[in-house]
Amino acid sequence: MFDLPRRLTAEALGTAMLVATVVGSGIMADRLSVDMAVSLLGNTLPTGAILVVLITLLGPISGAHFNPAVTMVFALRREIDVRSALFYLAAQFAGGVAGTILAHAMFDLPLLQVSATIRTGPGQWLAEVVAAFGLVLTILAGIRFRSEAIPWLVGLYITAAYWFTASTSFANPAVALARSLTDTFAGIRPGDLPGFILAEIVGALMALLLAGWLLVETKPLTQPLAHMKGAE
């Protein structure tokens, strides 16, 4: 119902607001507490909350992907054409970078930075596979069974995944790239991006494959009684 420019604006705006929340709440939490657990909680709750708001408001316009891995999955499901998907990806990455700049501006920090936070290793990569797998499966199963609950399902999943994954659940290549441009609580070293992004893509594809089998109902192999009698 909405043309491509409006959909792209919604994707860029939504990704920007998501990243501004992730980075901004991380800065605020880090300034207000020296306890890492408290800081992480202060970073987690706003992220889950803003996802509920953004998906509810912008979902009807663009589908509220805000995530290249999600757009990739919908393109493979042929629910978005390739041309539109490529524009979605550009809008998401641009929106993510804008969100980081906005967060820095609000906290009087240099607008663009290079993160020094090391996030690498098999455990971190596996965590990102799990994070992206769970996110995409949540979306696909939610669409199948409770589409009206998608904003809450995604917000709650990410809130939980912040704490049960070793990587704090990036689960989003655009967000990962944007977070490499902030040397704050939410940052990730640019050199660690390839491992994270590859893991996120693998997790999303795994969820797509599983959902393709798991969510398809099987019909009982029975014949109508009248047909059976006629065969006799």
C-alpha positions in Angstrom: 0.0 0.0 0.0 3.0 2.3 0.3 5.4 3.2 -2.5 9.1 2.4 -2.3 10.4 5.9 -1.2 8.1 5.8 1.8 9.1 2.2 2.6 12.8 3.1 2.4 12.3 6.1 4.6 10.6 3.9 7.2 13.5 1.4 7.0 16.1 4.1 7.3 14.3 5.9 10.1 13.6 2.7 12.0 17.2 1.5 11.8 18.5 4.9 12.8 16.2 5.1 15.9 17.1 1.5 16.8 20.9 2.2 16.6 20.5 5.5 18.4 18.8 3.7 21.2 21.4 0.9 21.4 24.3 3.3 21.4 22.7 6.1 23.4 21.4 3.8 26.1 24.8 2.2 26.3 26.5 5.5 26.8 24.0 6.6 29.4 24.2 3.2 31.3 28.0 3.3 31.3 28.0 6.9 32.7 25.5 6.1 35.4 27.0 2.9 36.8 30.4 1.2 37.2 28.6 -2.2 37.5 28.8 -3.9 34.2 25.7 -6.0 34.9 23.7 -2.8 35.7 25.0 -1.1 32.5 24.1 -4.1 30.4 20.6 -4.1 31.9 20.4 -0.3 31.1 21.3 -1.1 27.5 19.0 -4.1 27.2 15.6 -2.7 28.3 15.5 0.4 26.1 16.5 -1.7 23.1 13.7 -4.2 23.6 11.2 -1.4 24.3 12.1 0.6 21.2 11.7 -2.4 19.0 8.1 -2.8 20.1 7.4 0.8 19.3 9.2 0.9 15.9 7.8 -2.4 14.6 4.3 -1.3 15.7 4.4 2.1 14.0 6.6 1.4 11.0 5.7 -2.2 10.3 2.5 -1.3 8.3 4.6 0.9 6.0 7.7 -1.2 5.2 7.4 -4.4 7.1 9.9 -3.1 9.8 12.8 -5.2 8.7 15.5 -2.8 10.0 17.9 -5.7 9.4 19.7 -6.9 6.2 19.5 -10.5 7.4 15.7 -10.3 7.7 15.4 -8.6 4.3 17.6 -11.4 2.8 15.2 -14.0 4.3 12.1 -12.3 2.9 13.8 -11.9 -0.5 14.6 -15.6 -0.5 10.9 -16.3 0.4 10.0 -14.1 -2.6 8.0 -11.7 -0.4 10.1 -8.8 -1.5 11.7 -8.3 -5.0 15.4 -8.2 -5.4 15.5 -4.6 -6.5 13.5 -3.4 -3.5 15.6 -5.7 -1.2 18.8 -4.0 -2.3 17.3 -0.6 -1.7 16.2 -1.8 1.8 19.8 -2.9 2.6 21.2 0.5 1.6 18.5 2.3 3.7 19.3 0.1 6.7 23.0 0.6 6.6 22.7 4.3 6.0 20.1 4.6 8.8 22.4 2.7 11.2 25.3 5.0 10.6 23.0 8.0 11.1 21.8 6.5 14.4 25.3 6.3 15.7 26.0 9.9 14.7 22.8 11.0 16.4 23.7 9.2 19.6 27.1 10.8 19.7 25.7 14.2 19.0 23.2 13.9 21.9 26.1 13.0 24.3 28.5 15.6 23.0 30.9 13.0 21.6 32.9 13.0 18.4 30.4 12.2 15.7 32.4 9.3 14.2 34.7 7.1 16.1 36.4 3.7 15.6 35.6 1.2 18.2 38.4 -0.6 20.1 36.1 -3.2 21.8 37.2 -6.7 20.9 34.4 -9.1 20.1 35.8 -12.2 18.4 36.3 -15.9 18.8 34.3 -19.1 18.2 32.0 -18.5 21.2 31.1 -15.0 20.0 30.5 -16.2 16.5 28.3 -19.1 17.7 26.4 -16.6 19.8 25.6 -14.5 16.8 24.5 -17.6 14.8 22.1 -18.4 17.7 21.0 -14.8 18.0 20.1 -14.4 14.3 18.6 -17.9 14.1 16.3 -17.2 17.1 15.3 -13.7 15.8 14.4 -14.9 12.3 12.6 -18.0 13.6 10.7 -15.7 16.0 9.6 -13.5 13.1 8.6 -16.4 10.8 6.7 -18.3 13.4 5.1 -15.1 14.7 3.9 -14.3 11.2 2.5 -17.8 10.9 0.7 -18.0 14.2 0.4 -14.5 15.9 1.2 -11.8 13.4 -0.4 -9.1 15.6 2.1 -10.0 18.4 5.3 -9.6 16.2 6.4 -6.3 17.9 6.2 -7.8 21.4 7.7 -11.1 20.2 10.7 -9.5 18.6 11.2 -7.0 21.5 11.1 -9.7 24.1 13.3 -12.1 22.1 16.1 -9.4 21.8 15.7 -8.5 25.5 16.3 -12.1 26.4 19.0 -12.7 23.9 21.1 -9.8 25.2 21.6 -11.9 28.3 21.7 -15.5 27.1 24.2 -15.0 24.2 27.9 -14.3 24.7 27.8 -11.6 22.1 24.8 -9.7 23.6 22.8 -10.5 20.5 23.7 -8.1 17.7 21.8 -10.3 15.2 21.9 -7.5 12.6 24.6 -6.7 10.1 23.5 -3.0 9.8 23.5 -2.6 13.6 26.9 -4.3 13.8 28.4 -1.9 11.2 26.9 1.1 13.0 28.3 -0.1 16.3 31.8 -0.3 14.9 31.7 3.5 14.5 31.3 4.1 18.3 34.1 3.6 20.8 31.6 3.4 23.7 29.8 0.6 25.6 28.0 -0.8 22.6 31.0 -0.8 20.2 32.7 -3.6 18.2 36.1 -3.4 16.7 35.8 -3.0 12.8 38.1 -6.0 12.3 35.7 -8.2 14.1 32.8 -7.3 11.8 33.3 -10.0 9.2 33.0 -12.8 11.7 29.8 -11.3 13.2 28.1 -10.6 9.9 28.9 -14.0 8.5 27.5 -15.7 11.6 24.4 -13.6 11.4 23.8 -14.6 7.8 24.4 -18.3 8.6 21.9 -18.1 11.6 19.3 -16.4 9.5 19.6 -19.0 6.7 19.4 -21.9 9.2 16.2 -20.4 10.6 14.7 -20.0 7.1 15.5 -23.6 6.3 14.0 -24.9 9.5 10.9 -22.7 9.3 10.3 -24.0 5.7 9.8 -27.5 7.2 8.6 -26.8 10.7 5.8 -24.4 9.9 4.2 -26.4 7.1 1.2 -28.4 8.2 0.8 -31.9 7.0 -2.5 -33.2 5.8 -3.7 -36.7 6.9 -3.6 -39.3 4.1 -7.3 -40.3 4.3 -9.9 -40.9 1.6 -13.6 -39.9 1.8 -15.8 -42.8 2.9 -17.9 -42.6 -0.3 -14.8 -42.8 -2.5 -13.6 -45.9 -0.6 -17.0 -47.6 -1.0 -17.0 -46.8 -4.7 -13.6 -48.4 -5.0 -15.0 -51.6 -3.5 
